[in-house]
Amino acid sequence: MTYTVNCSILLTELPLLERPAAAKAAGFDAVEFWWPFETSVPADSEITKFENAITDAGVQLTGLNFNAGNMPGGDRGLVSWKGRCSEFKDNIDVVAGIGERLGCKAFNALYGNRQDEFAPEEQDELAVRNLAAAAEGVARIGGTVLLEPVSGAPRYPLLTAADALKVISRVKAEAGVGNIKLLADFYHLSVNGDDVESVIENHAKDFGHIQIADNPGRGAPGTGTLPLGEWIARSRELGYQGYIGLEYKEPQETAFSWAIREHAAK
């Protein structure tokens, strides 16, 4: 099983730039991050420090989010955010540059919350344009844009796989880009009441990425009731060949106890 550690939600007891090395020390060779900077276009020195933390740790960066705004403050993406279009567009080149230098090919674009002052249709039109621009921007390095349903954000409009796939189909039809795929986060889908088994049966071969956490609590695998192992195995059987992102909340000292138990059982 090829896991990648999301260092934006795990190992948070450590400074961000120390987390890739901690993931390596725990036995993992790959990491992914939400946008790790305060702005869409950080200083070159900040980017260099981030890239060096990954290369010095000897891990592969497998996934990176576009800037999603102030996530702790409730923001969930700039893709559909009217008033921040230029900021998102400027972020595309930075994301692609990091991807090119570190060999990362998967880039998650959070859709964004609904804004009271604009009609949903206006936001959706902007989102299509921004997603198309993002797809074109990372295409030059062989990259793929990911779009995901999210839970726990009341104003975020993409709740099910069907919601995200509808947007993806529209972007492909209107912009003619093909490198945009569903990010299947089994935790978010389950919490939102989606039929995860059906999503896997119908779309696993086309998943751009899988992320996992258990429910309730968004904890480590085995702390809840979700059949994550079965869902992953079935996705593999149906053609998904990518990484499994570990995107759950668990203290550092017990963050990967389940993986140790799983390895010992084999």
C-alpha positions in Angstrom: 0.0 0.0 0.0 1.4 3.4 -1.0 0.5 6.0 1.6 1.3 9.7 1.6 1.2 11.7 4.8 -0.7 14.9 4.8 1.7 17.1 6.7 -0.8 20.0 7.1 -3.1 18.0 9.4 -0.7 15.4 10.8 2.4 16.0 12.9 1.2 19.4 13.7 3.0 19.4 17.1 6.1 20.1 15.0 7.0 23.2 12.9 5.7 22.7 9.4 9.2 22.4 7.9 10.1 19.6 10.3 7.2 17.4 9.4 8.5 15.9 6.2 11.5 14.5 8.1 9.2 13.2 10.8 7.1 11.4 8.2 10.2 9.8 6.8 11.3 8.8 10.3 7.9 7.2 10.8 8.5 5.0 7.7 6.8 6.9 4.9 8.4 8.0 1.7 5.7 10.5 0.5 4.0 13.6 1.8 1.3 16.0 0.7 0.4 19.5 1.9 -2.4 22.0 1.9 -1.1 25.4 0.7 1.8 26.0 3.1 2.1 29.7 2.8 0.2 32.8 3.9 -0.1 34.3 0.4 -0.7 33.1 -3.1 2.7 34.4 -4.2 5.2 33.9 -1.4 8.7 35.2 -1.4 11.2 33.0 -3.3 13.1 32.4 0.0 10.0 30.9 1.6 9.4 28.6 -1.4 13.0 27.5 -1.3 12.8 26.6 2.4 9.7 24.6 1.8 11.2 22.7 -1.1 14.5 22.0 0.8 12.5 20.6 3.8 11.1 18.0 1.4 14.2 17.2 -0.5 16.4 17.1 2.6 14.0 14.7 4.2 14.2 12.3 1.2 10.5 12.2 0.6 8.4 12.7 -2.5 5.9 15.5 -2.6 2.8 13.8 -4.1 0.1 16.5 -3.6 -0.2 20.2 -3.1 -3.2 22.4 -2.7 -3.7 25.7 -4.5 -4.1 28.5 -2.0 -7.5 28.1 -0.3 -7.5 31.3 1.7 -7.6 31.3 5.5 -8.5 27.7 6.2 -8.5 28.1 10.1 -10.8 31.1 9.6 -13.3 29.1 7.5 -12.2 29.7 4.0 -12.4 26.7 1.6 -10.8 27.8 -1.6 -10.5 30.7 -4.1 -11.8 28.9 -7.2 -15.3 30.4 -7.1 -14.5 33.4 -5.0 -15.4 36.5 -6.9 -13.0 39.3 -6.0 -9.9 37.1 -5.7 -9.7 35.8 -9.3 -6.3 37.5 -10.0 -4.9 36.1 -6.8 -5.9 32.5 -7.8 -4.5 33.0 -11.3 -1.2 34.3 -9.9 -1.0 31.2 -7.6 -1.2 28.8 -10.5 2.4 29.6 -11.7 3.8 29.3 -8.2 2.1 25.9 -7.7 3.2 24.6 -11.1 6.8 25.8 -10.4 6.9 23.9 -7.1 5.4 20.8 -8.8 8.0 21.0 -11.6 11.0 21.2 -9.2 9.8 18.5 -6.8 8.1 16.1 -9.3 4.6 16.6 -7.9 1.8 16.0 -10.3 -1.4 16.3 -8.3 -2.9 19.7 -7.2 -6.1 20.1 -5.2 -8.2 23.2 -6.0 -10.8 23.8 -3.3 -13.9 25.2 -4.8 -14.8 27.9 -2.3 -17.7 28.9 -0.2 -20.9 30.6 -1.4 -20.9 34.4 -1.2 -24.2 36.1 -0.3 -23.6 39.0 -2.6 -23.3 36.9 -5.7 -25.6 34.4 -7.4 -24.4 30.8 -7.3 -24.4 30.8 -11.1 -22.0 33.7 -11.2 -19.6 31.9 -8.8 -19.9 28.7 -10.8 -19.1 30.5 -14.1 -15.9 31.9 -12.5 -15.0 28.5 -11.1 -15.1 26.9 -14.5 -12.8 29.6 -15.9 -10.4 29.3 -12.9 -10.3 25.5 -13.0 -9.6 25.6 -16.7 -6.8 28.0 -16.2 -5.4 25.8 -13.4 -5.6 22.7 -15.6 -3.8 24.5 -18.4 -1.2 25.8 -16.0 -0.2 22.4 -14.6 -0.6 20.6 -17.9 2.8 21.7 -19.0 4.4 19.6 -16.2 2.0 16.7 -16.7 -0.1 17.7 -13.7 -3.7 17.0 -12.8 -6.1 19.3 -11.0 -8.2 17.7 -8.3 -11.6 18.7 -7.1 -13.2 17.4 -3.9 -16.4 17.4 -2.0 -15.9 18.7 1.6 -17.8 18.2 4.9 -18.0 20.6 7.8 -18.2 23.7 5.8 -21.8 24.9 5.6 -21.3 27.2 2.7 -19.2 24.9 0.5 -21.5 23.7 -2.3 -19.7 20.5 -3.4 -20.9 17.8 -0.9 -21.1 14.6 -3.0 -19.0 13.0 -5.7 -21.8 13.8 -8.1 -21.5 17.5 -7.3 -17.8 17.5 -8.1 -18.1 15.3 -11.1 -20.8 17.7 -12.6 -18.3 20.6 -12.3 -15.5 18.5 -13.8 -17.7 17.5 -16.7 -18.6 21.2 -17.3 -15.0 22.3 -17.3 -14.0 19.5 -19.7 -16.9 20.4 -22.1 -16.5 24.2 -22.0 -12.7 24.5 -21.8 -11.6 21.3 -23.6 -9.2 20.3 -20.8 -8.8 16.7 -19.7 -6.5 16.9 -16.7 -9.0 17.5 -14.0 -10.2 14.6 -11.8 -12.2 13.8 -8.6 -10.4 13.7 -5.3 -12.3 11.0 -3.4 -12.0 11.7 0.3 -13.8 8.8 1.8 -14.3 10.6 5.1 -15.9 13.7 3.6 -18.1 11.6 1.3 -19.2 9.4 4.1 -20.0 12.3 6.5 -22.0 14.0 3.8 -24.1 10.9 3.3 -22.8 9.9 -0.1 -22.9 6.3 -1.2 -19.2 5.6 -1.1 -19.5 2.0 -2.3 -21.4 3.3 -5.4 -18.9 6.0 -6.0 -16.1 3.5 -6.0 -17.9 1.1 -8.2 -18.7 3.7 -10.8 -15.6 6.0 -10.7 -12.6 4.3 -9.0 -10.7 3.9 -12.2 -11.0 7.7 -12.8 -10.1 8.9 -9.3 -7.4 11.5 -9.3 -6.6 10.8 -5.7 -7.9 9.1 -2.5 -7.7 10.5 1.0 -8.8 8.8 4.2 -9.9 9.4 7.8 -12.2 7.4 10.0 -15.6 8.5 11.3 -16.7 9.7 13.7 -14.0 12.2 14.7 -11.8 12.3 11.5 -9.3 10.1 13.4 -6.9 7.5 12.3 -8.0 4.3 10.5 -9.5 1.9 13.0 -10.7 4.6 15.4 -14.2 4.7 13.9 -16.5 2.6 11.8 -15.7 3.2 8.2 -14.5 0.1 6.2 -11.5 2.1 4.8 -9.5 -1.0 4.0 -12.3 -2.6 2.0 -12.9 0.7 0.1 -9.2 1.0 -0.7 -8.9 -2.6 -1.8 -12.0 -2.3 -4.1 -10.7 0.9 -5.6 -7.4 -0.9 -6.4 -9.3 -3.8 -7.9 -11.2 -1.4 -10.2 -8.1 0.4 -11.4 -7.0 3.1 -9.0 -3.2 3.0 -8.9 -2.4 6.2 -7.1 -1.4 7.1 -3.5 -3.7 7.0 -0.5 -3.5 10.3 1.4 -3.5 10.1 5.2 -5.6 13.2 6.1 -6.8 12.6 9.6 -6.3 14.1 13.1 -4.2 12.1 15.6 -1.5 13.0 18.0 2.1 12.5 16.8 2.9 9.7 19.2 0.0 7.5 18.0 -0.5 8.9 14.5 0.7 5.8 12.7 0.1 3.0 15.3 -2.5 1.5 13.0 0.1 1.2 10.2 2.5 -0.6 12.5 -0.2 -3.0 13.5 -1.2 -3.5 9.9 2.4 -4.2 8.9 2.9 -6.7 11.8 -0.1 -8.6 10.8 1.2 -9.3 7.3 
